Amino acid sequence: MSDRRPIPRPTAPSVIVEAVGRKCPIPIIWVARRLHEVPIGGVIAVTADDPAAKADIPAWCRMKMHEFVAEVPLARGSAFHIRRMY
């Protein structure tokens, strides 16, 4: 009998886009420009402190069919982790 557990996908971001202090839609624009730097299945994070980012970034992920992984609270704002799906 073999143990066929799924291989866990990494959630640590390989690219971090620093957008603290910027208003939406700048964090989304910057993450979209740099998404190609992350391999498919990899995670990119964007840091933001604009309250609109909490709704805008997950909505952008749904619209573009990428996976919104997590919001990680920071001392100032949050890091929004996004898994590149294509």
Secondary structure, DSSP 8 states (H G I E B T S, - for coil): -----------S-SEEEE-TT--TTHHHHHHHHHGGGS-TT-EEEEEE--TTHHHHHHHHHHHHT-EEEEEEE-SSSEEEEEE---
